[in-house]
Amino acid sequence: MELKVWVDGVQRIVCGVTEVTTCQEVVIALAQAIGRTGRYTLIEKWRDTERHLAPHENPIVSLNKWGQYASDVQLILRR
């Protein structure tokens, strides 16, 4: 499955994400892709609400919980 994540205002796609893929694995893949090191976190944003996803959480499972609103939720990589 593809996961869309916003990085510095640009939407990037992480391929091969499954329900057992963790946020930490997604963050590492994105950090390697952009060639930067540091501490990053995934943010789940819906309208004006933001929530930090824990490293052990599964982003696909988290998005599935939104049901019909899942397509309105943005995942953002933040330093």
RADA-V26459 format. One line per field, one symbol per residue. phi: phi as a letter, one per 30 degrees, with the letter a starting at -180 (. if undefined). psi: psi as a letter, one per 40 degrees, with the letter a starting at -180 (. if undefined). burial: + if it has 24 or more other C-alpha atoms within 12 Angstrom, else -. A space follows every 50 residues. Layout:
# RADA-V26459
phi->???
psi->???
burial->???
This chain:
# RADA-V26459
phi->.cccbdbhicdccccidbdcdceddddddddddcibckcbbccccbhccb bdcdeddcddddddddidcedcdccbdbd
psi->ihhhhhhfehhihhiehaeehidddddddddddefiiahiihhhhhbehi hhhideihdddddddebeedeehhhhhi.
burial->--+++++----+-+--+---+++++++++++--------++++++----- -++---++++-++---------++++++-
